[in-house]
């Protein structure tokens, strides 16, 4: 049976404590468009936390960016390692990008995470 593609409450990182734990103890993957922190967590769960800083735009712009980020995670969560917590931080080039560009950025970060890379790659596609 096909699993529903949702973004349920148990797949979200909500508390400041959890965000800080992932950001301080996790591995960081970055490029010019976004940062992705990864920390092995509870087995069987993939949890995501999103952050878009106030400096990047108005509340409308930030919320739209987070909506796109959630949608991309929802579509591609099965491709990520189970039992990991993720914190995805938007940077300025991701603001105003559409769904396709946001998806490209996420897939590039996920690919780098799977390969264990840490080097910086320019964000030519943003």
BAPA-991450 format. One record per atom (N, C-alpha, C): residue in three letters; y, x, z; residue number from 1. Coordinates in steps of 0.1 Angstrom, whole numbers, plus 2048, in hexadecimal, padded with zeros to 3 digits. Each point is the difference from the previous one (the first is absolute). Layout:
% residues N
+------+-----+-----+-----+------+
| resn |   y |   x |   z | resi |
+------+-----+-----+-----+------+
|  Ala |   Y |   X |   Z |  NUM |
...
+------+-----+-----+-----+------+
This chain:
% residues 126
+------+-----+-----+-----+------+
| resn |   y |   x |   z | resi |
+------+-----+-----+-----+------+
|  Unk | 7F4 | 808 | 800 |    1 |
|  Unk | 80C | 7F8 | 800 |    1 |
|  Unk | 80C | 809 | 800 |    1 |
|  Unk | 80B | 7FB | 7F9 |    2 |
|  Unk | 80C | 808 | 7FF |    2 |
|  Unk | 808 | 7FF | 80D |    2 |
|  Unk | 805 | 80B | 805 |    3 |
|  Unk | 808 | 800 | 80C |    3 |
|  Unk | 80E | 7FC | 7FD |    3 |
|  Unk | 806 | 7F8 | 808 |    4 |
|  Unk | 80E | 7FC | 7FE |    4 |
|  Unk | 809 | 80C | 801 |    4 |
|  Unk | 80A | 800 | 7F7 |    5 |
|  Unk | 80A | 80A | 800 |    5 |
|  Unk | 80C | 7FC | 808 |    5 |
|  Unk | 7FF | 802 | 80D |    6 |
|  Unk | 80B | 7FB | 809 |    6 |
|  Unk | 805 | 80C | 807 |    6 |
|  Unk | 80B | 7FE | 807 |    7 |
|  Unk | 806 | 80A | 809 |    7 |
|  Unk | 801 | 7FA | 80E |    7 |
|  Unk | 7F4 | 800 | 807 |    8 |
|  Unk | 7FF | 7F9 | 80D |    8 |
|  Unk | 807 | 807 | 80B |    8 |
|  Unk | 802 | 7FA | 80B |    9 |
|  Unk | 806 | 805 | 80C |    9 |
|  Unk | 7F9 | 80C | 805 |    9 |
|  Unk | 7F3 | 800 | 7FF |   10 |
|  Unk | 7F8 | 80C | 806 |   10 |
|  Unk | 801 | 80C | 7F7 |   10 |
|  Unk | 806 | 7FF | 7F4 |   11 |
|  Unk | 802 | 80B | 7F7 |   11 |
|  Unk | 80E | 806 | 801 |   11 |
|  Unk | 808 | 7FB | 80A |   12 |
|  Unk | 80E | 805 | 801 |   12 |
|  Unk | 802 | 808 | 80C |   12 |
|  Unk | 808 | 80B | 7FF |   13 |
|  Unk | 804 | 808 | 80B |   13 |
|  Unk | 80E | 7FA | 804 |   13 |
|  Unk | 801 | 7FB | 80D |   14 |
|  Unk | 80C | 7F9 | 804 |   14 |
|  Unk | 808 | 808 | 80A |   14 |
|  Unk | 7FA | 806 | 80A |   15 |
|  Unk | 807 | 805 | 80B |   15 |
|  Unk | 806 | 80E | 7FD |   15 |
|  Unk | 80B | 803 | 807 |   16 |
|  Unk | 806 | 80D | 7FE |   16 |
|  Unk | 7F7 | 80B | 804 |   16 |
|  Unk | 7F8 | 7FD | 80B |   17 |
|  Unk | 7F7 | 80A | 805 |   17 |
|  Unk | 7F6 | 804 | 7F5 |   17 |
|  Unk | 7FA | 7F7 | 7F9 |   18 |
|  Unk | 7F6 | 802 | 7F5 |   18 |
|  Unk | 807 | 808 | 7F5 |   18 |
|  Unk | 80C | 7FC | 7FC |   19 |
|  Unk | 807 | 807 | 7F5 |   19 |
|  Unk | 802 | 80E | 804 |   19 |
|  Unk | 805 | 803 | 80C |   20 |
|  Unk | 802 | 80D | 804 |   20 |
|  Unk | 7F3 | 809 | 801 |   20 |
|  Unk | 7F6 | 7FA | 804 |   21 |
|  Unk | 7F3 | 807 | 801 |   21 |
|  Unk | 7FC | 804 | 7F2 |   21 |
|  Unk | 800 | 7F7 | 7F6 |   22 |
|  Unk | 7FC | 803 | 7F3 |   22 |
|  Unk | 80A | 80B | 7FA |   22 |
|  Unk | 80D | 7FF | 802 |   23 |
|  Unk | 809 | 809 | 7FB |   23 |
|  Unk | 7FF | 80E | 806 |   23 |
|  Unk | 7FD | 801 | 80D |   24 |
|  Unk | 800 | 80D | 807 |   24 |
|  Unk | 7F2 | 807 | 7FF |   24 |
|  Unk | 7F5 | 7F8 | 800 |   25 |
|  Unk | 7F3 | 806 | 800 |   25 |
|  Unk | 7FA | 7FF | 7F2 |   25 |
|  Unk | 805 | 7F8 | 7F7 |   26 |
|  Unk | 7FA | 7FF | 7F3 |   26 |
|  Unk | 804 | 80A | 7F6 |   26 |
|  Unk | 7F9 | 800 | 7F5 |   27 |
|  Unk | 803 | 809 | 7F5 |   27 |
|  Unk | 80B | 7F9 | 7F7 |   27 |
|  Unk | 809 | 808 | 7FB |   28 |
|  Unk | 80B | 7FB | 7F8 |   28 |
|  Unk | 7FE | 804 | 7F1 |   28 |
|  Unk | 801 | 7F6 | 7F8 |   29 |
|  Unk | 800 | 802 | 7F1 |   29 |
|  Unk | 80D | 7FB | 7FB |   29 |
|  Unk | 807 | 808 | 7F8 |   30 |
|  Unk | 80D | 7FC | 7FB |   30 |
|  Unk | 802 | 803 | 7F2 |   30 |
|  Unk | 80A | 7F9 | 7FA |   31 |
|  Unk | 805 | 804 | 7F3 |   31 |
|  Unk | 80F | 7FB | 800 |   31 |
|  Unk | 807 | 800 | 7F6 |   32 |
|  Unk | 80E | 7FD | 800 |   32 |
|  Unk | 803 | 7F1 | 803 |   32 |
|  Unk | 7F6 | 7F7 | 7FF |   33 |
|  Unk | 802 | 7F2 | 801 |   33 |
|  Unk | 7FC | 7FA | 80D |   33 |
|  Unk | 7F7 | 806 | 807 |   34 |
|  Unk | 7FB | 7FA | 80D |   34 |
|  Unk | 7F8 | 80B | 808 |   34 |
|  Unk | 7FE | 7FC | 80C |   35 |
|  Unk | 7F7 | 808 | 809 |   35 |
|  Unk | 7F4 | 7F7 | 804 |   35 |
|  Unk | 7F5 | 806 | 802 |   36 |
|  Unk | 7F4 | 7F9 | 805 |   36 |
|  Unk | 7FA | 808 | 80B |   36 |
|  Unk | 7FF | 7FA | 80C |   37 |
|  Unk | 7F9 | 807 | 80B |   37 |
|  Unk | 7F3 | 7F9 | 802 |   37 |
|  Unk | 7F6 | 809 | 802 |   38 |
|  Unk | 7F2 | 7FB | 801 |   38 |
|  Unk | 7FA | 805 | 80D |   38 |
|  Unk | 7FA | 7F8 | 808 |   39 |
|  Unk | 7F9 | 804 | 80C |   39 |
|  Unk | 7F3 | 7F8 | 801 |   39 |
|  Unk | 7F5 | 807 | 802 |   40 |
|  Unk | 7F3 | 7F8 | 802 |   40 |
|  Unk | 801 | 7F8 | 80C |   40 |
|  Unk | 7FC | 7F3 | 7FF |   41 |
|  Unk | 801 | 7F7 | 80B |   41 |
|  Unk | 7F3 | 7F9 | 803 |   41 |
|  Unk | 800 | 7F3 | 803 |   42 |
|  Unk | 7F4 | 7F9 | 803 |   42 |
|  Unk | 7F8 | 7FE | 7F3 |   42 |
|  Unk | 7F3 | 801 | 802 |   43 |
|  Unk | 7F6 | 800 | 7F5 |   43 |
|  Unk | 801 | 7F2 | 7F9 |   43 |
|  Unk | 800 | 7FF | 7F3 |   44 |
|  Unk | 7FF | 7F4 | 7F9 |   44 |
|  Unk | 80E | 7F9 | 7FD |   44 |
|  Unk | 80A | 805 | 806 |   45 |
|  Unk | 80D | 7FA | 7FE |   45 |
|  Unk | 80A | 809 | 7F9 |   45 |
|  Unk | 807 | 7FB | 7F7 |   46 |
|  Unk | 80B | 807 | 7F9 |   46 |
|  Unk | 80D | 7F8 | 805 |   46 |
|  Unk | 809 | 808 | 807 |   47 |
|  Unk | 80C | 7F9 | 805 |   47 |
|  Unk | 80C | 807 | 7FA |   47 |
|  Unk | 80A | 7F8 | 7FC |   48 |
|  Unk | 80C | 805 | 7FA |   48 |
|  Unk | 80C | 7FC | 808 |   48 |
|  Unk | 809 | 80A | 801 |   49 |
|  Unk | 80D | 7FE | 805 |   49 |
|  Unk | 80A | 804 | 7F5 |   49 |
|  Unk | 80B | 7F8 | 7FF |   50 |
|  Unk | 80A | 802 | 7F6 |   50 |
|  Unk | 80D | 803 | 806 |   50 |
|  Unk | 808 | 809 | 7FA |   51 |
|  Unk | 80D | 803 | 806 |   51 |
|  Unk | 80A | 802 | 7F4 |   51 |
|  Unk | 80B | 7FA | 800 |   52 |
|  Unk | 80B | 802 | 7F7 |   52 |
|  Unk | 80D | 801 | 808 |   52 |
|  Unk | 806 | 80B | 800 |   53 |
|  Unk | 80B | 803 | 809 |   53 |
|  Unk | 80D | 7F8 | 7FC |   53 |
|  Unk | 808 | 7FD | 80A |   54 |
|  Unk | 80C | 7F8 | 7FE |   54 |
|  Unk | 80A | 807 | 7F6 |   54 |
|  Unk | 7FF | 80D | 7FF |   55 |
|  Unk | 809 | 807 | 7F7 |   55 |
|  Unk | 7FD | 7FE | 7F1 |   55 |
|  Unk | 7F4 | 7FA | 7FE |   56 |
|  Unk | 7FC | 7FE | 7F2 |   56 |
|  Unk | 805 | 7F3 | 7FA |   56 |
|  Unk | 806 | 7F8 | 807 |   57 |
|  Unk | 806 | 7F4 | 7FA |   57 |
|  Unk | 801 | 7F4 | 80A |   57 |
|  Unk | 804 | 7F5 | 7FA |   58 |
|  Unk | 802 | 7F4 | 809 |   58 |
|  Unk | 7F2 | 7FA | 803 |   58 |
|  Unk | 800 | 7F7 | 809 |   59 |
|  Unk | 7F4 | 7FA | 805 |   59 |
|  Unk | 7F8 | 7F9 | 7F4 |   59 |
|  Unk | 807 | 7FA | 7F7 |   60 |
|  Unk | 7F9 | 7FA | 7F4 |   60 |
|  Unk | 7F9 | 80B | 7F8 |   60 |
|  Unk | 806 | 80B | 7FE |   61 |
|  Unk | 7FA | 80B | 7F8 |   61 |
|  Unk | 7F5 | 806 | 808 |   61 |
|  Unk | 801 | 802 | 80D |   62 |
|  Unk | 7F5 | 806 | 808 |   62 |
|  Unk | 7F4 | 7F7 | 800 |   62 |
|  Unk | 803 | 7F3 | 802 |   63 |
|  Unk | 7F5 | 7F6 | 801 |   63 |
|  Unk | 7F9 | 7FF | 7F3 |   63 |
|  Unk | 807 | 800 | 7F5 |   64 |
|  Unk | 7F9 | 800 | 7F3 |   64 |
|  Unk | 7F7 | 80C | 7FE |   64 |
|  Unk | 805 | 80C | 804 |   65 |
|  Unk | 7F8 | 80C | 7FE |   65 |
|  Unk | 7F4 | 7FF | 809 |   65 |
|  Unk | 801 | 7FB | 80C |   66 |
|  Unk | 7F4 | 7FE | 808 |   66 |
|  Unk | 7F6 | 7F6 | 7FB |   66 |
|  Unk | 805 | 7F6 | 7FA |   67 |
|  Unk | 7F8 | 7F6 | 7FA |   67 |
|  Unk | 7F7 | 806 | 7F4 |   67 |
|  Unk | 807 | 808 | 7F8 |   68 |
|  Unk | 7F9 | 807 | 7F5 |   68 |
|  Unk | 7F6 | 80A | 806 |   68 |
|  Unk | 803 | 807 | 80A |   69 |
|  Unk | 7F7 | 80A | 806 |   69 |
|  Unk | 7F4 | 7F9 | 806 |   69 |
|  Unk | 802 | 7F4 | 807 |   70 |
|  Unk | 7F5 | 7F9 | 805 |   70 |
|  Unk | 7F7 | 7FB | 7F5 |   70 |
|  Unk | 806 | 7FB | 7F5 |   71 |
|  Unk | 7F8 | 7FB | 7F5 |   71 |
|  Unk | 7F7 | 80B | 7F9 |   71 |
|  Unk | 806 | 80C | 7FF |   72 |
|  Unk | 7F8 | 80B | 7FA |   72 |
|  Unk | 7F5 | 804 | 80A |   72 |
|  Unk | 803 | 800 | 80D |   73 |
|  Unk | 7F5 | 804 | 809 |   73 |
|  Unk | 7F5 | 7F5 | 800 |   73 |
|  Unk | 804 | 7F3 | 7FF |   74 |
|  Unk | 7F6 | 7F5 | 7FF |   74 |
|  Unk | 7F7 | 802 | 7F4 |   74 |
|  Unk | 806 | 804 | 7F5 |   75 |
|  Unk | 7F8 | 801 | 7F4 |   75 |
|  Unk | 7F7 | 80C | 800 |   75 |
|  Unk | 804 | 80B | 806 |   76 |
|  Unk | 7F8 | 80C | 7FF |   76 |
|  Unk | 7FA | 805 | 80E |   76 |
|  Unk | 800 | 7F8 | 80A |   77 |
|  Unk | 7FA | 804 | 80D |   77 |
|  Unk | 7F2 | 804 | 7FF |   77 |
|  Unk | 7F8 | 7FA | 7F7 |   78 |
|  Unk | 7F2 | 803 | 7FF |   78 |
|  Unk | 7FD | 80E | 7FB |   78 |
|  Unk | 80A | 806 | 7FA |   79 |
|  Unk | 7FF | 80E | 7FB |   79 |
|  Unk | 803 | 80A | 80A |   79 |
|  Unk | 805 | 7FC | 80C |   80 |
|  Unk | 804 | 809 | 80A |   80 |
|  Unk | 7F4 | 802 | 80A |   80 |
|  Unk | 801 | 80B | 807 |   81 |
|  Unk | 7F6 | 803 | 80A |   81 |
|  Unk | 800 | 7F5 | 80B |   81 |
|  Unk | 7F4 | 7FC | 804 |   82 |
|  Unk | 7FF | 7F7 | 80B |   82 |
|  Unk | 802 | 807 | 80D |   82 |
|  Unk | 805 | 7FA | 80A |   83 |
|  Unk | 801 | 806 | 80D |   83 |
|  Unk | 80C | 809 | 801 |   83 |
|  Unk | 80A | 7FE | 7F8 |   84 |
|  Unk | 80D | 808 | 800 |   84 |
|  Unk | 80C | 7F7 | 802 |   84 |
|  Unk | 80A | 805 | 807 |   85 |
|  Unk | 80C | 7FA | 802 |   85 |
|  Unk | 80A | 807 | 7F6 |   85 |
|  Unk | 808 | 7F8 | 7FA |   86 |
|  Unk | 80A | 805 | 7F6 |   86 |
|  Unk | 80E | 7FB | 804 |   86 |
|  Unk | 80A | 809 | 7FF |   87 |
|  Unk | 80E | 7FD | 801 |   87 |
|  Unk | 806 | 804 | 7F3 |   87 |
|  Unk | 806 | 7F6 | 7F9 |   88 |
|  Unk | 806 | 803 | 7F3 |   88 |
|  Unk | 80F | 7FF | 801 |   88 |
|  Unk | 807 | 80A | 7FE |   89 |
|  Unk | 80F | 801 | 802 |   89 |
|  Unk | 807 | 800 | 7F2 |   89 |
|  Unk | 808 | 7F7 | 7FD |   90 |
|  Unk | 807 | 800 | 7F3 |   90 |
|  Unk | 80C | 80A | 801 |   90 |
|  Unk | 802 | 806 | 7F4 |   91 |
|  Unk | 80C | 809 | 7FF |   91 |
|  Unk | 809 | 7F9 | 7F5 |   91 |
|  Unk | 80C | 806 | 7FE |   92 |
|  Unk | 80A | 7F9 | 7F7 |   92 |
|  Unk | 7FB | 7FD | 7F2 |   92 |
|  Unk | 7F8 | 809 | 7FA |   93 |
|  Unk | 7FC | 7FC | 7F2 |   93 |
|  Unk | 7F7 | 7F4 | 7FF |   93 |
|  Unk | 7FA | 7FC | 80B |   94 |
|  Unk | 7F7 | 7F4 | 800 |   94 |
|  Unk | 808 | 7F3 | 801 |   94 |
|  Unk | 80C | 801 | 805 |   95 |
|  Unk | 809 | 7F5 | 802 |   95 |
|  Unk | 804 | 7FB | 7F2 |   95 |
|  Unk | 7FE | 7F3 | 7FD |   96 |
|  Unk | 803 | 7FB | 7F4 |   96 |
|  Unk | 7F6 | 801 | 7F5 |   96 |
|  Unk | 7F5 | 807 | 803 |   97 |
|  Unk | 7F5 | 802 | 7F7 |   97 |
|  Unk | 7F8 | 7F3 | 7FF |   97 |
|  Unk | 7FA | 7FD | 7F5 |   98 |
|  Unk | 7F8 | 7F4 | 7FE |   98 |
|  Unk | 7F2 | 802 | 806 |   98 |
|  Unk | 7F7 | 7F6 | 7FE |   99 |
|  Unk | 7F3 | 801 | 805 |   99 |
|  Unk | 7F8 | 80B | 7F9 |   99 |
|  Unk | 801 | 801 | 7F3 |  100 |
|  Unk | 7F9 | 80B | 7F9 |  100 |
|  Unk | 803 | 80E | 805 |  100 |
|  Unk | 80D | 802 | 802 |  101 |
|  Unk | 804 | 80E | 804 |  101 |
|  Unk | 7FB | 802 | 80F |  101 |
|  Unk | 801 | 7F6 | 808 |  102 |
|  Unk | 7FC | 801 | 80E |  102 |
|  Unk | 7F1 | 803 | 800 |  102 |
|  Unk | 7F9 | 7F9 | 7F7 |  103 |
|  Unk | 7F1 | 802 | 7FF |  103 |
|  Unk | 7FD | 80E | 7FC |  103 |
|  Unk | 807 | 805 | 7F6 |  104 |
|  Unk | 7FE | 80E | 7FC |  104 |
|  Unk | 802 | 80A | 80B |  104 |
|  Unk | 80B | 7FE | 808 |  105 |
|  Unk | 803 | 809 | 80B |  105 |
|  Unk | 7F4 | 7FF | 80A |  105 |
|  Unk | 7FC | 7F4 | 804 |  106 |
|  Unk | 7F5 | 7FF | 80A |  106 |
|  Unk | 7F3 | 807 | 7FB |  106 |
|  Unk | 7FD | 7FD | 7F3 |  107 |
|  Unk | 7F3 | 806 | 7FB |  107 |
|  Unk | 801 | 80F | 7FF |  107 |
|  Unk | 80C | 805 | 7FD |  108 |
|  Unk | 802 | 80F | 800 |  108 |
|  Unk | 7FE | 806 | 80E |  108 |
|  Unk | 806 | 7F9 | 80A |  109 |
|  Unk | 7FE | 804 | 80E |  109 |
|  Unk | 7F2 | 7FF | 805 |  109 |
|  Unk | 7F9 | 7F5 | 7FC |  110 |
|  Unk | 7F2 | 7FE | 804 |  110 |
|  Unk | 7F7 | 80B | 7FA |  110 |
|  Unk | 803 | 803 | 7F3 |  111 |
|  Unk | 7F8 | 80A | 7F9 |  111 |
|  Unk | 802 | 80E | 807 |  111 |
|  Unk | 80D | 803 | 804 |  112 |
|  Unk | 802 | 80D | 807 |  112 |
|  Unk | 7FA | 800 | 80D |  112 |
|  Unk | 800 | 7F4 | 807 |  113 |
|  Unk | 7F9 | 800 | 80D |  113 |
|  Unk | 7F1 | 802 | 7FF |  113 |
|  Unk | 7FA | 7FA | 7F6 |  114 |
|  Unk | 7F2 | 802 | 7FE |  114 |
|  Unk | 7FC | 80E | 7FC |  114 |
|  Unk | 809 | 807 | 7F9 |  115 |
|  Unk | 7FE | 80E | 7FC |  115 |
|  Unk | 804 | 809 | 80B |  115 |
|  Unk | 807 | 7FB | 80B |  116 |
|  Unk | 804 | 809 | 80B |  116 |
|  Unk | 80C | 809 | 7FD |  116 |
|  Unk | 808 | 7FC | 7F6 |  117 |
|  Unk | 80B | 808 | 7FC |  117 |
|  Unk | 80C | 7FE | 80A |  117 |
|  Unk | 808 | 80A | 801 |  118 |
|  Unk | 80C | 7FE | 809 |  118 |
|  Unk | 80D | 805 | 7F8 |  118 |
|  Unk | 7FE | 806 | 7F4 |  119 |
|  Unk | 80B | 805 | 7F9 |  119 |
|  Unk | 809 | 7F5 | 7FA |  119 |
|  Unk | 80D | 803 | 7FF |  120 |
|  Unk | 80A | 7F6 | 7FB |  120 |
|  Unk | 7FF | 7FF | 7F1 |  120 |
|  Unk | 800 | 7F4 | 7FB |  121 |
|  Unk | 801 | 7FD | 7F2 |  121 |
|  Unk | 80C | 7F8 | 7FD |  121 |
|  Unk | 808 | 804 | 7F6 |  122 |
|  Unk | 80C | 7F9 | 7FD |  122 |
|  Unk | 7FD | 7F2 | 7FB |  122 |
|  Unk | 809 | 7F7 | 802 |  123 |
|  Unk | 7FE | 7F2 | 7FD |  123 |
|  Unk | 806 | 7FD | 7F2 |  123 |
|  Unk | 7FA | 805 | 7F6 |  124 |
|  Unk | 805 | 7FE | 7F2 |  124 |
|  Unk | 7FF | 7F2 | 7FC |  124 |
|  Unk | 7F7 | 7F8 | 805 |  125 |
|  Unk | 7FE | 7F3 | 7FB |  125 |
|  Unk | 80A | 7F5 | 806 |  125 |
|  Unk | 807 | 804 | 80B |  126 |
|  Unk | 809 | 7F7 | 806 |  126 |
|  Unk | 80D | 7FE | 7F9 |  126 |
+------+-----+-----+-----+------+
